[in-house]
Amino acid sequence: MFYTYILQSEKSGTFYVGHTEDMIARLNRHNQGAVTSTRNKGPWKIVYLEEFATKIEANKRELEIKSKKSRKYIEALIARSRKD
């Protein structure tokens, strides 16, 4: 399985969108400062997760979310996922 995920900084409230095959290992890398774009901005928590059969699908979804360039869009995704 592959995942498209949204993390939120517990420090600043900012979001980070990515994709991975191993969500726990990836979250640990973000929180250990091993990811340049999220370094010094954590701790991070998973606030949204979608599951896909292939890496291509997960990457496509990541790019789709990022293309919106909208905090409101991300917040709406998170809100809808919590209602399900």
C-alpha positions in Angstrom: 0.0 0.0 0.0 1.0 3.6 -0.6 -0.3 6.7 1.1 -0.9 10.3 0.4 -0.7 12.2 3.7 -1.1 15.6 5.2 0.9 16.4 8.3 0.3 19.4 10.5 2.9 21.1 12.6 2.0 21.1 16.3 4.3 24.1 16.6 3.0 26.4 13.9 -0.1 24.8 12.5 1.3 24.6 9.0 0.6 21.7 6.7 2.9 19.4 4.7 1.6 17.1 1.9 3.5 14.0 0.8 3.3 10.4 -0.2 5.0 7.3 1.1 4.9 3.5 1.3 5.6 3.4 5.1 3.7 6.0 6.9 5.2 5.4 10.4 8.8 5.5 9.2 8.0 8.6 7.1 6.4 10.4 10.1 9.4 9.5 12.2 11.8 11.0 9.6 9.8 14.2 9.6 9.9 14.4 13.4 13.6 13.6 13.5 14.4 16.5 11.2 15.6 14.2 8.4 13.3 15.9 5.8 14.7 19.3 4.7 11.4 21.0 4.1 10.0 20.1 7.5 13.1 20.4 9.6 12.8 22.7 12.7 9.0 23.0 12.1 7.8 20.0 14.1 6.7 18.0 15.9 4.3 16.8 13.2 1.1 14.8 13.4 -0.9 13.0 10.7 -4.1 14.8 10.1 -5.2 13.2 6.8 -4.4 9.9 5.0 -5.5 8.3 1.8 -4.5 4.8 0.7 -3.6 3.7 -2.8 -2.5 0.5 -4.5 0.4 2.1 -6.4 3.0 4.7 -5.9 1.9 6.4 -9.1 -1.6 6.9 -7.7 -0.4 8.2 -4.4 2.0 10.7 -6.1 -0.7 11.8 -8.5 -3.0 12.6 -5.5 -0.2 14.4 -3.7 0.3 16.6 -6.7 -3.4 17.2 -7.1 -3.7 18.4 -3.5 -0.6 20.6 -3.9 -1.9 22.1 -7.1 -4.8 23.7 -5.2 -2.4 25.9 -3.3 -5.1 26.4 -0.7 -5.1 26.0 3.0 -9.0 26.1 2.9 -9.0 23.1 0.5 -6.7 21.1 2.9 -8.8 22.1 5.9 -11.9 20.9 4.1 -10.3 17.6 3.2 -9.4 17.1 6.9 -12.9 18.1 8.1 -14.6 15.7 5.7 -12.4 12.8 6.7 -13.2 13.3 10.3 -17.0 13.1 9.6 -16.6 9.7 7.8 
